[in-house]
Amino acid sequence: MFSSYPCPMRYLAGFPGKTDVGQDDDVSKLLSALKNPDKQVGWIESTQRQFCEIMKRKPYVVSGTNLSELIEKFVLHLSEAPSDCYFDRKYQADANVTTKSLTSIQQLGIKMTISYGKRLNLLRENAENDLCQVLMHCENFLKQTSIKSSQCSLRGGYVSYDWFASSIFLIMRGNKEKTVKFLQQFSHLLVSAFLWIPQLHRSVRLQKMFHLDKITLNILNEFY
């Protein structure tokens, strides 16, 4: 829709653009706590509760830099805890990652993302190249859990566009390094399989799930 027509006003109204929301006292306290968290039992629930309270009382302050810093720090701490890491992968980001030829779907997705980001004054002029490199990095480190599957839908890479990675790119205001670092850390967490579709597509556990479903179906067929 946004590739052909101007964005609806409801998608533009109320955004601060380059003038970021000032630091709120409650957000400052939460960010301070996340910088050096006291990781006792229940600290995650406590952080979530504080965040929800802020969102209920003054959601307008959780945007721009405030939002990017909050999710960066929270995901960082979760990815450092072995008990919270469900996916194991090691990847060294290459600053000179090769950008391969893009599919028509990827080209359209990038065009829409960049157009929307520029309307919100979030992106620089060279943002398109940075977004392409972010997507290539994501494809490279997600390949570490690639699988050989008999399911046609699971063969090869994810065929649609990576809207989650693009959304994080916008939240990070087009900062390529921050985006890649965040996505690498986020990819270790179980929640990534629910929010990040290419991650679920690549996960070896997805293949196990299909095998279990097939076994269950065969057993049911024997009885019924």
Summary of the structure (lengths in Angstrom):
residues: 224
radius of gyration: 19.9
end to end distance: 47.5
largest distance: 65.3
contacts: 573
relative contact order: 0.12
helix: 62%
strand: 1%
